[in-house]
Amino acid sequence: MHKKPAKPQAPHRSVTDKAEGKSGLHPHNPHRQRYDFSALTASSPELAAYVATNAYGDASIDFANPLAVKALNRALLKHHYQIGHWDIPDGYLCPPIPGRADYLHYLADLLADSAGGEVPQGPEVRVLDIGVGANCIYPLIGHRSFGWDFVGSDIDPQALASAQAIVDGNPSLAGHIELRLQASPPAILVGVMRPGEWFDICLCNPPFHTSLAEATAGSQRKWKNLGKEAVAGGQQPVLNFGGHGGELWCDGGEEKFIRRLISESSQVPSSCYWFTTLVSRASSLPVVYEALEKAGVAQHLTQDMTQGQKQSRIVAWTFWDQKQRNAYRKMRGG
């Protein structure tokens, strides 16, 4: 069970104390340690074809190989979360699972802080995932870890079809993950949230590149960092974790997307206790804070996250007054 987070007096209060440990991941994240390839291949034998001894004498996979990364994800989902069927169409985002789990564990801390110190669990807790993607990863991990129910939205019908196939392929998920098409891009919440419904928390991993060219350049940098040379014939390298269209970029990048999300959240202030988003670039924070101030939020918090060399952060905000917060705490057992 997560501990009740501390309450430092910084202007943008941290959701919880910074995680300790070499990995920098949340203390309750099951992926803090090195991958146990023996256990993973026992759970998912297909992974064995991609496991080899690296230059340091350790079992590993070629993280530049998208097939190996997909096989690793299948194994992690099966071993840690009992997800028997998981697949995505070629070219779609194959997300690093440890970082996705980290976001959810910090959200659990945020809900614990709002509910008297204990993480509220079970299907009564409703979570909205903006941009659920073809991989459906947040609902899978969130439901298996905490029993929460999810609504996932996306602008891409093919991505939603893939996510639905994952849900349908795991019968125990039936009734716990609902998928909705956002039929009116560039709207985010409008048209997804239905009249009269509300959520405990909303999460979002926005596209952070501003253009396809910028996303391609980022892919090339990652390829180079993996020690790979340019593909012969001038072809662009295949990014190991993939990424399709709106998964990686949108007009204006994450700053414009998050400003729109904040603006739309102010139109439905009582429909969700905590709105949250990942912010990939620290340089985006002043723009985000300015938008929150303009929207008139009651409170906002920032939580730094670290995974290896990757730095990101969660920004959370609420419009609820003290009376509404007290009612929530009482309802969730605080």
N, C-alpha and C positions, 0 to 999 in steps of 0.2 A: 504494500500500500504506500502511496506517495505521502510524504510528510507535508504538513501545512507550510507553504512557502513563507520566507521572511518578508518583512515590509520595510525596506530601506527608505530613506526620505528623499531620494533623488527625484528631480522633477519628472522624469520618465521612469517610474518605478519598475524594477526587474520583476518578472513574474515569479521567479524562484532564484535561489542561489546558483551561481555558476557551477556546472557539473565538474566534479573532480575526476581524475583518471587520465591515463595517457591519451585516450582517444578523444577526449573533450566532449563525448556524448553524454546525454542525460544519465544520471546514476541508475535509473530503472530500465534503460534501453538494453534489451537482451543482446545487442550487437556490439557491445563495447569491447569485447575481446576479439582476438584473431579468429578468423573463420575456422571452424573445426571441420575440415574436409572429410575426415573419416565418418563423422556423424551425418554430415550433409549427403555424402554419396550413399550412405546406408538408407537414408530417407528417400533419396532421388537418384537411383543408379545411373541415369543418363548423364549426370554431371561428371562421372568418372572419366568419360572420354576427353574432357577438357582439362583435367587436373594433371599437373606435372610439377616436378621439382624445379624451383627457380634458382637464380644465381646465388642465393643466400642459403640454399639447402632446405628451403621450406616448401611445403605443398602450396600451390597457388594455381591461378588460371591466367590466361592471356587477356587482360582487361581491355585490350584493343580489339578483341574479337567479339562482335555483337552476339554471335551464337553462344559463346561461352558465358557472356554476361547474362543472357536470357536464361540459360541453364542454371546459373547460380541463383538467379532470382526465384526460379521455380523451386529449387531446393530449399532456399531460405523460407519461402512461403509455406512449403509443405512441412518442413521440420519445426519451425517456430509457431506457425499459425494454422496448421492443419488445413491448408488450402490445397485440395487434391488436383484441381484443374486451374491452370493459368496460362494464358497465351495472349499475344498481341500481334496485330498485323505488321508486316515488314515496314520499317521506316518510322514507326511510332515510338514514342518515348518509353524507354526501358529504365525506370528510375532506380537510383541507388537506394536500397531499402533502409539501411541504417539511418540516413538523414531524414527519410519520410517518417520513420518511427519516432525520431527525436521530436519532430514537430508535434506529434500526437501526445507524447509524454509531457511536454511542456503545457499543452492545452489541458491535460488532465490535472496538472498542478494549478492552473488558473481556475478550473472549475472547483477544485478542492478548496482553494482560498475563498471562493464565493459561496461555499456550502458548509463552512464550519470546520474544515480541516481534512475531511475524508473525500476521496474521489468518488463522485456519484457514478454508479455503474448500472448497467442494464438498459433495456430498450426504451425506457421512459426518457432517457437522455437522447435528444435529437440533434444531429449535426448536419450542417449544410456544407458540402464540398463544392466550391466554385471551380469548374474546370477539372472534372473528375478524370477525364482522359480515357484512352483505350485500356490503360492498365488497371484502373479502379483501385489503386494501391492504398489510398488513405482509408476508404471504407473497409477494405479487407483487414488491414492492421488494426484499425480503430474498433471494429466490431469484435474481432477475436481477442483483443487485449482488454477491452472494457465492457463489451456487450452493448455498446451504443448502436442506435439506429441511425442510418445515413440517408440523406438525399443528395445525389450527385448530379450536377448540371454540366452541360457542355454545348458548344455551338456546332460540333462536328457529329453528324448522324452516324458515320462509320465508327468513330470512337465510342459512341454510346452503344452501338451494336456489339462491339468487342467487349465492352464492360458488361453488357447484359449477358453475353455468352459465358463470361467468367462466373457471374452470379448464378446463372442457370446450371452451370457445371458443378456447382457446390450446393447441393440441396439444403444444407443447414443454414444457408444465407437467405433463403426464401422469406420474404416479408420483412427483412431487416435492411435491405439496400434498395432504394427506389431511384431510378434514373430519369432525368427530365431534359428535354431538348430546349436550349435557349434559342428560340426561333427568330429573335430580333437583335442580332448583333448590331451595334456594339453594346447593347444593354447587358447588365451583369446580374443584378438582383431582380429588376423589374421583369415580370413575366415568368420568373422562376418561383419566387415566393408567392404563395396563394393567400387570398384573403382569409384572415382568421387563424392562420397557422403561425407557430413560432418555434424557434430553435434555441437550444442552450448556447450553441456556439457555431460560428461560421468560420471555415478555413479557406485559404486561397493560396495557391502557388502561382503567381502571375507570370506570364511571359515577360522576360526582362530585356530582350534585345529590341532595338528600335526598327530593325529592318532585316530582310533576308540576308543582305550582304554582311551585316554585323554578326548575325547568327553563324554564317558560314565561316567568317574570320575566327569566331570563337571556337568553332569545331576544329579548325586547322591548328589553333594553339593547343587544344587538348590533345590532338593527334601527335603533335611535336613533343608534348610533355610526356607522352607514353613511349617516346623513343622511336617513333615510326617516321620513315622518310616519305616524301611526296609520292603519290601513286603514279606509276609510269603512264605516259600518254597524257598527262595533264588532268586526269580525272580527280575529282574531289574525294577525299577519304571518307569512308563510312564511319560516322561517329559511333563509338561503342555503345553509348546509351541512347542513341537515336534522337528523334525529335521531329515532329511533323507540323509544319505550318504554324498555326496559332499556339502550339505548345511551346514554341521558342521565341516568337517575336510578335509584336503588334505595333501599330502606328503610335509613336510616342513612348514605347517601351514601358517598363514597370511604373515609372512616375505617372504617366498619363492614365494607365490602367487603375492604379491605386487611387488616384484622385477621383476617378469616376466611381470606383467602389465606395469610397467614403461619402461622396455626394449622394449616391443612391441609398446608402445605409441611413442617411439622415431623413429620407422619405419614408422609411419603415422603422422608426426608432424603437418601437415596442415589440417588433417581430423577432428579435434576437437579443439575448443578453450580451454576449461578447462577439463582436465582429473581429476577425483577425486576418492578417496576411503576412506572408513571408516578404521580406525586403532584401534583395540580393546585394544591392550596392549601398554602402554607408552614405555615399554622396546623395542618395535619394531621400534620406531621412529629413532634411530641412523642408523639402517640398511636402512630404507626408505630414509632418507636424503642422505646417501651415494650413494644410487642407483640414486637418482635425480641428484646429482652432476655429477655422471658418465655419465648420459644420456644427460647432457648439456642443461637442461631446462632453459628457459628464466626467469621464476619466479616460486616460490612455496610458498604456504600459509598453515597455520595450524589453525584450529578452534576447540577448546575444546567444548565438549558437555556433559551435565549431565542429567540423568533421574533417580531421586531417588538416590540410592547408586551406580548406574552404571555410570562409567566414560568412555568416548571414545572420539575420535577426528576425524575430517575430514582433510585429506591432499589433496590439490589441486595443480596442476602444469600446465603450458602452455609452448609451444615452440614458440608462436607467437611473432614476433618483433613489434616494436612500430607502424610501418606502418599498419600491419595487425590489431592491436588493434584499431587504429584510424578508420580504415574502418569498423570494427565491431560496434564501438560506433555509427558511422554515420548511419549504416544500421538499428540498433535497436533503433534509435531515440534519441541518446544522443547528 
